[in-house]
Amino acid sequence: MIVNCTSCGREINLDHKVFDDYSGPVKCFCCGIMMEVEVTDGFLHSINPLTITECAPANRFREA
């Protein structure tokens, strides 16, 4: 399956068995944006750009 990046429009190849039933982040390696995709039985149900806070790991910096 090929999807287009929501930011730059480039094609992102999701043609792998892992993406037949997948819900999670996908990164565009052209512009670097992270997108949330939902695929069921090989059909794309949704694709949305993630916000900065959704991309940032929780508790990245811990106090000593």
LOROPA-918559 format. One record per residue (C-alpha): residue number from 1; x, z, y. Coordinates in nm, 2 decimals. Layout:
! LOROPA-918559
@num = NUM	u = X	w = Z	v = Y
...
//
This chain:
! LOROPA-918559
@num = 1	u = 0.00	w = 0.00	v = 0.00
@num = 2	u = 0.12	w = -0.09	v = 0.35
@num = 3	u = 0.00	w = 0.11	v = 0.65
@num = 4	u = 0.09	w = 0.06	v = 1.02
@num = 5	u = 0.25	w = 0.33	v = 1.22
@num = 6	u = 0.00	w = 0.48	v = 1.47
@num = 7	u = 0.28	w = 0.49	v = 1.74
@num = 8	u = 0.49	w = 0.17	v = 1.71
@num = 9	u = 0.28	w = -0.04	v = 1.48
@num = 10	u = 0.56	w = -0.11	v = 1.23
@num = 11	u = 0.47	w = -0.13	v = 0.86
@num = 12	u = 0.52	w = 0.17	v = 0.64
@num = 13	u = 0.55	w = 0.10	v = 0.27
@num = 14	u = 0.36	w = 0.35	v = 0.06
@num = 15	u = 0.37	w = 0.13	v = -0.25
@num = 16	u = 0.47	w = 0.40	v = -0.50
@num = 17	u = 0.28	w = 0.59	v = -0.77
@num = 18	u = 0.32	w = 0.92	v = -0.57
@num = 19	u = 0.10	w = 0.79	v = -0.29
@num = 20	u = -0.20	w = 0.70	v = -0.52
@num = 21	u = -0.34	w = 1.05	v = -0.47
@num = 22	u = -0.16	w = 1.20	v = -0.17
@num = 23	u = -0.25	w = 1.41	v = 0.12
@num = 24	u = 0.04	w = 1.51	v = 0.35
@num = 25	u = 0.29	w = 1.40	v = 0.61
@num = 26	u = 0.46	w = 1.06	v = 0.63
@num = 27	u = 0.74	w = 0.97	v = 0.87
@num = 28	u = 0.79	w = 0.63	v = 1.04
@num = 29	u = 1.16	w = 0.56	v = 1.01
@num = 30	u = 1.14	w = 0.32	v = 1.30
@num = 31	u = 1.02	w = 0.55	v = 1.58
@num = 32	u = 1.03	w = 0.88	v = 1.40
@num = 33	u = 0.67	w = 0.99	v = 1.44
@num = 34	u = 0.51	w = 1.21	v = 1.17
@num = 35	u = 0.16	w = 1.12	v = 1.05
@num = 36	u = -0.08	w = 1.30	v = 0.83
@num = 37	u = -0.22	w = 1.06	v = 0.56
@num = 38	u = -0.49	w = 1.11	v = 0.30
@num = 39	u = -0.50	w = 0.87	v = 0.01
@num = 40	u = -0.74	w = 0.89	v = -0.30
@num = 41	u = -0.73	w = 0.65	v = -0.59
@num = 42	u = -0.50	w = 0.42	v = -0.39
@num = 43	u = -0.74	w = 0.39	v = -0.09
@num = 44	u = -0.64	w = 0.52	v = 0.25
@num = 45	u = -0.90	w = 0.76	v = 0.39
@num = 46	u = -0.73	w = 0.87	v = 0.71
@num = 47	u = -0.41	w = 0.85	v = 0.90
@num = 48	u = -0.35	w = 1.06	v = 1.21
@num = 49	u = -0.04	w = 1.14	v = 1.42
@num = 50	u = 0.08	w = 1.50	v = 1.40
@num = 51	u = 0.14	w = 1.71	v = 1.71
@num = 52	u = 0.47	w = 1.88	v = 1.78
@num = 53	u = 0.34	w = 2.22	v = 1.67
@num = 54	u = 0.22	w = 2.07	v = 1.34
@num = 55	u = 0.56	w = 1.92	v = 1.27
@num = 56	u = 0.77	w = 2.23	v = 1.36
@num = 57	u = 0.85	w = 2.47	v = 1.08
@num = 58	u = 0.70	w = 2.82	v = 1.11
@num = 59	u = 0.94	w = 3.10	v = 1.19
@num = 60	u = 1.23	w = 2.86	v = 1.24
@num = 61	u = 1.43	w = 3.12	v = 1.43
@num = 62	u = 1.41	w = 3.48	v = 1.31
@num = 63	u = 1.53	w = 3.78	v = 1.50
@num = 64	u = 1.83	w = 3.97	v = 1.34
//
